[in-house]
Every structure is written in C-alpha cells, then in structure tokens.
C-alpha cells in the first residue's frame, strides 16, 4: 500500500509536490504545536503555587491584632465577599472580555500587534487576567524565550480546569499593590483601613488602577497620578456598560479618601510573640515557615494593657541596680487557675530574635525553698506550719549552710523559717525528708533537675530553672494544690477559619488544699513582715524572694521575687546576662519585689484586681503567729476569804494577744514547780497560801502553736510582812 502511495506521489510534478509537502508539514507541526499548547499546560502549572502564601495573624481575645507573620503580606478573601463593582473595575481595566475568552484573547492580541506595528514600538499589552495569574504564579522567575508560550499554555490549562470565579479569586488575592501589600484585602486595609468587602466604587477603581504600576500609581506617594488612573478605570467601567455617565461623573468627583493609618510600633509585644511562635513550633508542630505562609489566625492569652504596663516599668532604670550598665530582667505573669500567660517580658529592650530571658535558666535562690523543701515536707504528718525545726550551724557530711544575717535561734517554726528565709532550717529539713522525695514533688510541678545535693534547698542548682517554670510550680499554692501548665495560645484557626486547636487547662495535683492554703498564709506574712516586705501593693499578695551570691565578687548575681495574688502568679528575675567580676548587682531581691508590686499596682488602676484570698471549702484556717511578750511589772498580793482561808494573787503586764498562755512557776530549791497557767489574762490566783510563809514566783509566756516558752519574768515574793520584787533569773 505504501509502495503504491509513493508511486502516486512521484507522478505529481515536483513544483506541485514540494508545496504540498511543505503545507502538510506545517499543518502537522501546527497540530502538534496546538496539542502541545492545549495539553502541555500541566507541565507548566505547579499545583502547589495555587495555594497562595497568606499571613498569619496573632491577636488577643479582644480581637486586637498584635502581630503578623508572613513571607508576603497577604490575607486571602473569598470572591463572594467582594462587591460586584470592585470585581467590575478590575475586569474593565485589565480584561474586558474576561468572561468570554478561553484564557487567551486572540482579538486583543491581534489589536495589540496592529497598534505596535503602526507605532513601530510596543504600545499595548494583551495579557488577560488568566495570563497574569499564570505569569504571577508559575513564571515569575522565567526569563527564557519560551516564557510567552508557557504563559499561554498555563492560561489554557487554568481555563480548562478551573472556573472563571476561581481564577478571578486567585487574581485579586495574588496581585501586588505596593507598600508590601499582596492581594486586595491587604491593600484595602493599607490604603483605606477597612475590609475589602466594604470598598466603594471609587476605592475599588483606585486599587484596580494600581495593578499596572503599583509604585507609580501609589495614592500615598503620587496622589495626582493615582487620581488620573482611577478616573481612567471609571471611564473603562462606563465603556463596558458597568456604570452610567452620571455614576461615573459622581465617582470621579470624589477625593481619594485615603485612611492609611500609621501603624503603631508595639515593642512591648515582641517578647510575647516570641513565646507564641515557640509554643506553636513545640506544641502544635507548626514551623516558622508554615506560620509565614499558612494564613493561620492565632488567638493568644495576652492582656495588652498588662503587657504594656510591665514593659514600661521595665524601662525605669531605678529598679535595676548594677555596678555598670546592662542590667537585664525577665517577667512572666499567668492566671494560676487556667495557665493563661497574660504578660511576658523577655528583656528590658527585647526585640524579636533576641535572647528571651523568660525561658533562660537561672539560679532561683530562696524562691526554691517553698517548692523544693517546705511544701513537700508539709505533706508529711510530722511537719506542719508550726512544727519546730533546728536553726543552728550544722555539718551535713561536709556541707554547711549559713544564714545570711548571721543570726541563729536554735529552734524555729517552719512558719518563721519561711518568713525569715532561714538557710540552716531549709537544709536540715531537706535532709530529713530526703532529696529523692523532694525531687519527686518537683517533677510533678514540671521541674526536672539533675542535682542531688543539699544545696538545692537554697536554690543552688547546676543549671537553674526558668521564670516560666517557677510560675508553674508556684501556681499550686494559689490553685488549691494543683499546678497548671503555662500557655500563650488560646485558639488556632486555619486559613478557612476552621478551629484547629482549643486551649485546655492542664492540671496536676501536687499538694493538698490544706498545705496550699497554709503556704499561702505563710507567704502572705512573708510579704507583709518578712523578706518580701519591700514596696507597696494595697491588695492581697503572697510571695518569696530569692538572691544568689556572685561567684567572683562581693555582690549579687541573681535577684528574684516570685509571688501570687488571688488571680495571678508571677516571677521577676533581674541580673546580667554575663556574670563576671565586672558585672554584678549592687542590691538583691528588694528591687524585683518593689517592681512586681509596682506593676500590680498599675494593673489594678486599669482593672480592679481581687483584694483578698478566699479560703477553699473544707480547709482549716492557719492561725497567725503568736509573738510572745516580755513579761513586765509582776506583782504579788494576798486575798482573804474568811479567817481561815488565804489566797495569793499574781498579776503582770502581758500581751494583747488573747491566745498567749501564761505559766506560773514557784521558785523552789532544786527544780521549780509549775503551779498553773492561764490563757489571755494577766492574773493568777493561788489557792491556800500559808499566811506566815513567804514564797517566790515568776511568769513565763507560752506559745500553744509552736509549743515554745518565752523569757521568764522577774521573780516576785509573796510574804505577809511585805511584798517585794526580786531581780531576774
């Protein structure tokens, strides 16, 4: 058959045969080319590029946006949310026949070619909206001679596989509007401070006109050119029968109507934003790259007013005592019943990318005592708030702790040991309960340490702990014995507004409600009269100070105050990032204590904080400490009841505290005899006193909480002939 066909072709004259072969080849090549263009678009189109990068917004529960993360500042919108007149403006100026062509407008191409030939230069483009989408999404880095062909191929592919509405949606979300704004929503917010769904006819026309040259037609930098270009768009809308003449004239008569608000610089939120990003990475497996392109909406627990107050107070250098400049600090505050972090300051002038000191381990000093020693000890039956423990220099297999003030009371209650921050007592008690027992409690509070020495009672740790870790531990005292896990993120929504994550309070039961309440009472006293008495705050607060000695000089390395109110728990650290002989604090925990109280006082002015701690149900009150008096003005006298019945009466000046017990002793040769006691009164009646025999007596105050006696009074003599005071013991 082929042979016959070949013979027939050979019979055709050469001058006819050659044109036939050429035409056939051209036709065949054209068909192949057409098929390649028609079906080769899939080789150009990268489906991943159809998923546009979108900015992630971080906002408070009140809806206040405090930060955005993006590669391109774009906020995607559904085309259905846009007014028709906005879409009409883009179609009128960029692609009048958009709804009719199949991706490439050959009529416009021929018109553009004709005008270019007549003018002998390129004067008119012919790219459709679909072609612009193809170029922007798939060919933005392509500089080859085949680029236009690829653009056509991709355009045809898009038209064959996506609706006109979807392509137009890609277009209005992808185009650049200058000033870093990608997509119509970002542009609308930038230039008019409103959502794109609220754009007017003239505003939509202005944005549509910017597409051709966003910098040249910037309404901010070139308002006259922008106005002329807007009016051209309005005329195009009239030509396309999308506006009548009256409407067009009315819109052209308007000003640009810009409302480009100057974006407020918010340096106070950077520390918090850093924690949010780290939490998203660690707990939600959302990488920074994903956050910058995924268009998430993250609702956070930050209280913007409290955050700003803390930041502003950190700028006051009077609170940061150092031998040289550069004293740093960190502050974190959370709701102790939910775990919501409302404030975080990672440094005095923190900016994103800096060292966030909220998450840096430091030596906690005496702030560690309540969580590592006293809280765990009070969970045992034999150690309660008024149990007596030693306060004296002791050797513990070569380790000896000393009190900072150099004073030792011999024996002291746990209550008083905490309030006065006794080092010797804390070390002794840790030795009694056992290091492994204490570390087990720390693990339950979210603190894992490798230390196994008694120095941990005083916060002497190899690595230390972070401010964020210590507020989790202290939350147990304010939350009826249960710790809560700190968190910055409240909710996360996807780009499609689907709820991806909802915060849940994570609690761990550590202490009994009774121990937590007892510790709250003790730490409240610590703030009122103990080591944390510095500064002013008019409402309820409990807390503990901590100071660590500098390893190289006679100065302070770390200064802390960890405290809690009926609602919040906070930790404030200050010191230098680099500890050497040239960098040390000139004062200790006084300053973080004062600064914390100042921050709370300022927050209280903005929103009233709860004034008092509320005792949980089924928990007993912890009595206030009893201060034993010095007994003075002891007197003795007789009282007569008939001729044969004589009584003695001992009186004295004691305490206004009616809980004080007074023990009356008779001075005898050898061992004195306690003849009786009274509570809350300053006299004692001795029955059946011999009338003509003298005796000596003295009074001793007694604390029924600690079971400790105070100092003896002077002795007084009871005698029929005279009553006289004898010198003290």
Secondary structure as UniProt FT lines:
FT   HELIX           2..10
FT   HELIX           14..39
FT   HELIX           41..44
FT   HELIX           47..50
FT   STRAND          56..60
FT   TURN            61..62
FT   STRAND          65..69
FT   STRAND          73..74
FT   HELIX           79..81
FT   HELIX           84..94
FT   TURN            96..100
FT   HELIX           106..119
FT   HELIX           129..138
FT   TURN            140..141
FT   TURN            145..146
FT   HELIX           147..161
FT   HELIX           164..174
FT   TURN            179..180
FT   STRAND          181..182
FT   HELIX           183..192
FT   HELIX           196..198
FT   HELIX           201..210
FT   TURN            211..212
FT   TURN            214..217
FT   TURN            219..221
FT   HELIX           223..239
FT   TURN            240..241
FT   HELIX           245..252
FT   HELIX           267..269
FT   HELIX           270..284
FT   HELIX           288..293
FT   STRAND          297..300
FT   HELIX           304..314
FT   HELIX           317..319
FT   STRAND          328..335
FT   TURN            336..338
FT   STRAND          340..345
FT   TURN            348..349
FT   TURN            352..353
FT   HELIX           357..359
FT   HELIX           365..368
FT   HELIX           370..374
FT   HELIX           375..378
FT   TURN            381..382
FT   TURN            385..386
FT   STRAND          388..391
FT   TURN            397..398
FT   TURN            404..405
FT   STRAND          410..413
FT   HELIX           414..419
FT   TURN            420..421
FT   HELIX           423..433
FT   HELIX           435..444
FT   TURN            445..446
FT   HELIX           454..458
FT   HELIX           467..478
FT   TURN            479..481
FT   STRAND          482..484
FT   STRAND          489..493
FT   TURN            495..496
FT   STRAND          499..502
FT   STRAND          507..509
FT   HELIX           513..529
FT   TURN            531..532
FT   STRAND          542..549
FT   STRAND          556..564
FT   STRAND          568..575
FT   TURN            581..582
FT   HELIX           590..606
FT   TURN            617..618
FT   STRAND          632..640
FT   STRAND          646..653
FT   TURN            658..659
FT   STRAND          661..666
FT   STRAND          673..679
FT   STRAND          683..686
FT   TURN            691..692
FT   STRAND          695..703
FT   TURN            704..707
FT   STRAND          708..712
FT   STRAND          715..718
FT   STRAND          723..726
//
